[in-house]
Amino acid sequence: AFAAPDRAAVDAVHEAAVTRFYEGRRTAATDVDDPVTALTRLVELGICDPDDPMSPALYELHLYSARSPAHAELMSTLFDLETSLYREAIDGGIAAGVFADVDSELVARGAVALEDGCGIHLVGRTRALDAASARSAVTQYLQAALRCPDLVVDEHSR
């Protein structure tokens, strides 16, 4: 049987995740006026480092949320916060005329879901995927969805 993690540990991991995957990324994206650069920074910082202990812990807690409504709410909030980062950058790009006029919420949710999917494979050590190819996958999705070929993430970033 699956043992429930300590509530204090769950809260600590969640707080650290919000700080890293939301607050740190928000600062990086809002420090620039260019929506393409803001989106690039979000992608660069959104792909997890499988060697960072926070990454596997966070994915373990995703599984726990299936058994804990309180934790499911925390994980949903984190997803919503991450989505808001992408949505704000996309909306800025639409307003500036550099991104196509798309449903920014839908595209943003897709980017976060793709990040999370790639993260699971990175943490699970899937041989066919490394951090650079994960960033490339998210970037290619955004390039196509936003019709913005100028959106490029450095393959050797981080």
Phi, psi and omega in degrees: 000155181274123178276134179289135178290158177299133183301321179296322178293319178300312180297322180294317179294319180297315180298317178296322179293317178298317179299312184284310189271353175238295187298315179297319179289324179298315178300314181297323183280330183268355177284355182235154179267341184276119182296329178294316178294319178300314180295320178300316179296321178299317180294314182301320183270351184273343178273126186288159173261112184296343179272353177277123183303336180295324185296305179296326179297318180296318180291327174298320181288336172300317178295319180299327183297339176292339181251357184226106179303324180295317180286327176301322177295318177299316182291324176296321178296317178299316178300316179297319179296314179297320178299320181297327178298310179296315182301316180297317179294318179295315178300320177297320178291324176295314180297325180278351179082014180262345175242151176296155179282094185239174173284097187296327179295315180296315180295319180297315178298321178298319180295317180293318178297320178294318175304311182296319178298316177296320181300320178300318181288326176294313179296325179280001176062038175298122186299328186280356185229129171237177185299320181296317180288331175293315177299321179297320180297315179294318180297316180297322176300312181293321177303313182290313183295325184261356183051053183228089180293345179286348179283110183221136175250132179299122181300339183252016180289157181067000000 
